[in-house]
Structures are given as C-alpha cells and as structure tokens.
Amino acid sequence: GENSGVGGADSASVRPATGNRPEASTGAYQARPVEYTEEAMLEEKVRRTNWLWVLISCGYMVSWTSVGSLISYFKARQGAKFYVMLYFAFYLPGLPMSLFQERYDHVIDRKLGSAKTFLFRVSVGLIVTIIALLYIPFVPSMFPQHQVPYIMLVCMGVIGVVSWMCHGTACMLCSMFPPSSTAFLQTGFRTPELYTVVAVSALRLGSNATHAHVVAFYFLTACVVGVGLVSWVIIVRSKPALHYFALKDSSYSSRDALDESEKASLLDGGTSPTKQEGAVETRAYIAQAIYPCRLAIFLNIWSSIFNAAFFAYVKPAGKVDVEVVLYFTRLFSDFIGRPLARLPRPSFAQNKNQLVRLAIARLSLMVVFFAYIGFDWIPKNDMFIVLVVALFSVLSGYLAVLSYEYASASLDTKAGQSMAGALMNSTFHMAAFSAVVMGVAVSSSGIFKDPLD
C-alpha cells in the first residue's frame, strides 16, 4: 500500500493510445500523428518488455524490504528503538525528495533531454544502493560499537533518498507507457517479499544469525538491485521509451502555456472551484474533487507505517520471533488486499466518501494493536496479534487501490487524472513523513517498554 505512485502532470500529454494515432493531449499541445504500423510496432515492443518493470521496481524497493526483514537481528543487537530509527531514516527523505523532483526534474529534463536524465537518475540511484548494501554488513567491524547505530542510520538514509528518487522517476516514465506497464510496475513493488522470505528462511536470519549469513544476504540483495539496474537501462534505451521521451520534451512549451492558464484560473473569485464544460481542470478543482481520496490514503498510509514501526515492541508469547512473523504478515496481507479490489465492491466501499469512513473504522485495529503492546495485563497470544495485523494490512492494500482508482475516476481529462495522481503521491509522502516522525517521538518518550529491557 505504501509503495504506490504515478507520474506527474506532464506525462498525461504523451501517453500513447491504441489505434491509428496517439491520444490527443488535453492542453494546447496536440500529439504528432504517428503511422499505425509504427505505433503497432511500439506497443508490441512494450508488451514484450513489460516484465522488466517488475524487476525495476523490485530493484529499488528490495533494499528496504530486505533490511527491514532483519527486525529480530537488529532488535537483539541495538534494541527495539533502533528499528524505529531505521524506519525514520528510510521514509523521512520521501517527502522532500518528491517535492524536489516536482520542482526541478522538468527543468533539468528540458535542458539535458529526458532520455539522458531519466537514465542517469535511476542508474546512479541503484548503483549507490548496491554500494550501500555491500558496505552495511561490514560496519560493525569498521567502527567502534557506539558509532555503529549512527553509521547504519546514515546508510539507510542514503538508501531512502535514492530509493524515492528512483521511485518517482520510474513512475513518471511508466505513466508514459500503455496502462499495462503500470500493472507490472505495481506488481514489482511487492515482489521483494518473495525474495526476502526465501533468503531469510534459507540463511536462517533470526536474532542469532551469523555474520557470514548476513554478509551473504546483503550480497544477494545487491545482486537483485543489479538486475533492476540492467532492466532499467534496457527499458530506457528501448524504442518506445525514446519515442515517449521525444513527445514529452516537445510538449514543454505548450505545457508552460497550460500552467499559466491554470494559475490564472486560481485568481477567480469563490472558495469552491468549479469546472465549466470543456474547460481546463485546474489544480484547485482537482484538489477539491479528490479530497476524500487524499484523506483516505493519508489515514491509510499513516496508520500502516506508524503501526509497523512498533512491531519490535510486541512481546512474544512463545519462542517464535513474533516481530518477524508480523513483518511478513503485513507485507503479504497488503499484497492480498490489492487484487481483492478487483472483485465486486461491498456496499460500504462504493464511492470515495465511503472510503474515508472505512479508513477511520480501520483505525480501531491500530488501537487494539497498541493496547496489546502497551498493557501487560492483556493476555499475550501470538496468533491473535498476527490476525489483527493481517486484517489491518489487507484493508491497507484494499484501500490503497480504491483510493487511487476513485481519485482518477473523479476527473475527466488525462491531464487532470495525472495531476490527481501527483497529488495522491504527495499525500502518500506526507503521511509517511508524519508517521515516522511521530513514531520516533513516541518511541523516544518511553510510553512503550522495550521487550529487551
């Protein structure tokens, strides 16, 4: 649920359509006609390479999923608070990075060309991730013990910066491809769980994991990132991508004119923006139209990230590392919740306003979770808390899909839908940012007792 996103508004005007001509943009720019045979060839190439999107998103998300799966290992050596700080280090850069990309990426793309800048951003990001993953397991032997946690947090912060940079760039490019590509990219967000389950089980990476096994785990994870890097280079240098980059770069002048029109429309009187028939969907109108979806995704993502940061505080009822079970329960349950959104909708999830009520109702499960770890008089049962987290996470994936879907359905134009996606993505990062900050504050306050104390 946390890892969904779409490209910015610029991408809407260059999305290709099936048929004998490209889809017309919603602004002043009209896409240049392309011969049917060329368009058909491009889409055939896209279909043949769509599976690479799975490897790309897996490549830039696997570092956090893998490191996060070592929750019991870190807890045994650094304490439960350290795991919360790892969460903080990874998610904190998301919001400033998304705002930075929104402000400056198009400027750089215009000067240097999108084909070069897109290739550079993700390639550098994944290379930095590989270096960090190969470096982390040797930190304990290279620095005094009291410095190790801080070095680890710096490494995770670097991984967070480049991961979110890769995420934003990949989503922008994928938004220019046919819709089928987006499905593959979104699937890739959850494939790291498959890798980590196999790797953690095979290497027995529990609280008593050996250093050799940890080194092997990080090395294998770096290899997965490397596969994502190769896949990215293939996609970016493919004929469809180069074609979409050319359309994107040629649209800047007309897009600037559209932006000025949108800015001028915000000066109209009244506090409730409306859209006349055939008029441009302004940012103010879009923000109002998708407000329930943004509120639902904020509550959903905020509670998911905040809740998961405290898995290390769960006291096991038996000998099982329950925090590891909870970690993977959350990931797989969230994954299961996504395809459930394709089934017939229940009566309480038929529209965007109902999503807000469902998101609020879901918070009751978070209250149960924190009561469980906060009050010693509550009987401890591993199966009970796993089921609570499972239901909580299934609803997370379900709400994430519906929130983005209903937001897109609230607008009529491709430009409006793209802007809605950008606003939803910013809301996601705001939720993640506030969740990790509050998580660190609560963890540092001592409200919840560290199980190791």
N, C-alpha and C positions, 0 to 999 in steps of 0.2 A: 503494500500500500504505500509505503513511503517513497519507494523508488520510482513513481510515475511522473511524466512530464511531456510537454510538447514544445515545438519551436516557437519563435517569436512571430510578430505580425508580418514581417517581410516575407516569410515563407509561403503565405497563402497565395500570393500572386504568381507563384511559379510552380504550383503543384500540377503535374500533368494529368490529363484525363484520357480515358479510353475513347476510341473513335478516330475520326479523321482530322481532328485538330485539337490543340491544347485547350484546356479550360480557360475561359476568359477571366481576367483579374477583376476585382471589384472596384479598383481605383481607376485613375486616368490611364494607366498603362494597359495596353491590350497585347497579350502574348503573341509573338510572331508565329504565323501559321507554319506547321511542320507537315511534311508529306506523311500520308498514312503509313507507308511502308517503313519510313524511318521511326515513326512513333511506335509501330508494332514491334520493330526490332529492339527498341529501347526497353519496352515493357517485357519482352521475352528475356532480355538480359537481366532485368530486375528480378523476375521470377526465379531465374537460375541461381542468383546470388543472394536471395533473401535470407537464407540460413546463416549467412555471415553476420547478420545483425544480432543474432543470438550470441555469437562469440564475442562481438564487440561490447555489448552491454554487460555480458558476463565478465569480460576482461577488466572493465573499470569498476565493477562492483564487488568482485570476488575478494579483493584485498580486505575490505571491511568485514564482509561476511566471514571470512576465514579467521581473521584476528579476533572478531567478536565471539567465534565459536570456542575460543580458548578461555572462556569465562572462569572455569574452575581452576585452570592453571594460573591465571593472573591472581585470582582470589586467594589461592594458597600462598602466594609469594608477596603480594602487595596489599592485600586486604580488599574488602568489598568496595570501598570508596574509590580505589584506583580504577575499577571498571567503569564507574560513573564518569570519571575524568576522561577515560578513553572515549566514551560516548560524546562528551563535551568537545574534545579535540577534533573528532571527525565531523560532527554535524555543525559546529559553530561556523566554519568558513562558508557554508552553503548559501546563507542569505547575502553576505557581502559579495560573494562570487557571482551570484545570479544578477545582482544589481549592477555589478561592474560589467558583466557581459552585455546586459541590456543597454547600457550606456555607451560602451566603447567598441564592441565587436563589429558593429556595422561600419564604424568609422575606419577601422583597420582593414576590414574586408574591402571597402571601397578603394582604399589606397593601394593595397597589395594584390587584390584579387582573391575571391573566396576560395578558389581551388588550392591556393598556396596556404592561406591562413587556416582553413579547416584541417588540412593535412598536418600542419605544424602544431596546432594546439593539442590535438588528441595524441599525436605521436610523442611529443615532449611529455605530456601528462602521463602516458603509460610507461615511458622509459623511466621517468622519475619514480613511479610506483614500483617498478621492478627493482631499482636500486635500493629503495627504502625497505622492501621486503627482504632483500638479501642482507641488508645491514642489521635489521632489528634483532635477529637471534643471537648476534654476537655482542650486543650492547652490554649485557651483564658481565662479560669478561673484559671489556674495554674501559669501563668506568667504575669508580667507587660505588659501593652498594647504594649509598644515599642519593647518588645522582641518577641512578638507573631509571626510576619512575619519570623523572623530568625529561630525560633523553627520549624515552619511549613516547611520551606525550607529544614531543616536538615532531617525532617521526610520524605519528598518527595524524597530527595537524597538517603536515605536508601532504600526506596521502589524502586527507579530506579536501584540501584545496584543489589538487589536481584531479581528484575523482569527480568533484562537482563541475570543474571546468570541462572535463570530458563528457559528462552527462549533458550539460547544456549544449555543447557543440554537436554531439551525436543526435540529440533530439531535433535540433534545428535542421540538420541535413536530412534526417529521416522524414521530417514533415514535408520535404520537397518531393519525396518518393511517393508512389502509389500507397493507398491505405494498407495494403497487405504487408508492407515493410514495417509499419508501426506495430503490427501484431507480433512480428518476430522480435523486434526490439524490446517490447514489453515482456515477452516470454523470457528473454535473456536476463532480465532483472532478477528472476527467481532461480535460474539455473545454478548459481553459486551454491545454493543449499545442497543440491545433489552432490556436487564435488566435495563440500565440506563434510557431509555425512559419511561418505566413503573414506575420505582421508583421515578424519578424526577416529573413525572406528578401526581402520587398518593400522594406524600408528598408535592407537591407544592413548590419545592425547587428553587424559584426565588430569586431575590435580597432581598425580605422581608421574607425569610424562618425563621421559629422559630428554636431555639436551640434544642428543643425536636425532631423536624423533622430531623435536621441534624444528631443528635446522632443516630436516628433510621436508617437513610440512611447508615451511616458508619457501623453500626452493621450488617445490611443486607448484605452489601458488604463483610464484613469479613466472613459471612456465605457462600457466594458464593466462596470465596477463600478456605474455609474449604472443600467444596465439591470438588474443584480441587485437594486439598491435598489428600483426600481419593482416588480419581480416580488415582492419580499418584502412590500411594502405590499399588493399585490393578494391574496396568499395569506393574510396575517394578518387582513385585513378580510373575507375570504370567509366565507360562511355556515358551511361545515364547520369552519373554524378557530374561529370564535366558539362554535360548539356544543361542540367539544372543550375549549376553554378553560373553558366553564361546567362541564363534567363534571369537569375537573381541579381547579378551585377548590372545588367542592362536596365533593371527596374528602379534603380536608386533615385534618378531624377524625378520620375513620376511619383514615387513613394514620398519624396520630400514634399511635393505639392499636396498630396493627400494628407500628410501630417499637419501642414499648415491649415488645411481646411478643417481638420478635427480640432486643432487648437482654437480656431476662430469660433467654432460651434460651442465651445465651452463658455464663451462670453455671453451666450444667450441668457435671457432672464429666466428665473424659476429655479427651484431646487430639485425638481423631479424631471430629469431629461427624458424626452420622448423622441421617437424617430418617425419622421414623415415617410410616407410611401415612396420608395425608391431613393431615399436619402442615405447618406453615409452613416453607418453605425458608429457613433462617437465613443470615445473611451468612457465618458461619463454614463452614457446609455448602457454600454456593455457591463460596466461595473454594477449598475443597479439591477440589470437583468439577471446576472448570475450571483448576486449577493447570497442567496440561500445556499447555493452550491459551494461558495467560498467559505461560508460559515461552517457548513457540514464537513468540508475537507480539513478545515483548521482544527475543529474539535476532534476529528478522527485521527489525524496525524499527530497532533499534540499529545493526546492521551496515549497513543501507541508507543511513541518514543519515550515519553516520561515514564510510563509503566515498565517498559522493558529495561530501563536503566537500573531498576531495583531488583532484578532477578537474583543478583548476588546476595541479596538480603533475605532470601527465602530460606528458612531453616528446614533441612531435610528431615523427614520422618523416619527414614531408613538409611541404608548405606549408599544409596544412589546419589550421584551428583545432580540433585534436582534442578539446579540452575541451568545445567547443560540441556536437560530434558525440556525445560521451559523455553530455552532459546530456540531449539529446533521446532518445538511445538508451535511457537509463534510464527516462525518462518513458513512452515508447511501449511498451517491453518490459514494464514493470509493468502497463500497461493491457491488453496482450495476455494476460498471465498470469491476469487475473481471469475472463474467460469460459471459459478452459481448465478452471477449477474446476467447471464445469457438465457436463463430459464424464465418462465412466466413470472412476472413480478407480483409479490403479495400485495394486498390492499393497502398496507402501511408504507409502501415504497413506490407509489405510482407517479409521484411528481417531486420536484425539487424542494418544495416546502415540507413535505413529509420526511425528507432526508434529514433535515435539521432535528426534527423530533426523534428520529431513530438514533441519530448521533448522540443526542442528550441522554436518551434512555440507555445507550451503551455505556455511558459513564458510570452507571451503577455497578457494573462489573469491576471497574477500576477501584471503586470504593471498597468492594469486597476484597480485592487483592491487597490493598494497603492495610485494611483491618486485619487480614490474615498475618501479615509480617509485623504489624505494629503491636498486637495484643497477644501476650504469651498465654493468656487463659483460653484462647481459641484452640481447640484440638488440631494438631497438625496431621494432615493426610496428603501425601504426595499426589495421589490420584485426583483428589478434589481440586487442588490448586492448578493442576495441569488442565483439567476440564474447564476451569474458569478462564485460563489463558487461551485455551483452544477456541472457545466460543467468542471471546473478546477479539481474537485475531481473525477468525472467519468473518465476523462483521466488519473488521477493518478493511479486508480485501474487497468485500462486497460493496461497502460504502465508497471506497476509492473509485471503483469503476463507475458506479452510478453517478457520483458527483461530477466526474469529468464528462460523462455522456450527457447528463442533463444540462450541464453548462454549455456544451456545444450545441445542443438542440434548442437552446434559448435564443440563438442568433440565426439570421437568415443568410448572411454572406460569408464567404470563405475568409475574408479579412477579419470580420467580426468574430468568427469562430477561432481564428488563430490568436487574436487578441485575448479572447476569453481563456484560451489555453495558457497564454503567458501570465495572465492574472492569477489563474489557478496555481501555476507553478510557483509564482512569488508567494502566494498564500501558504503553499506547502513549506517553503523555506522559512517563512515567518513562524509557522507552527513548530518546525524542527528547532529553530533558534531559541524560541522561548521555552521549549520543553527541556533542552539540555541545560540552559541557564538555570531554570527552576530546579532541575534535577541536582545540579551541583550545589545549589543553595540548600536544598532540603537535606542532601547527604551530609553536607558540612555542619548542619545545625545539630546533628546528633539525635534527631527525632527517632530515627530507626537505629536499633542496635546492630552493630556488625556481628554476624554469627560467629566469627572467629574470636571475638573479644571474650 
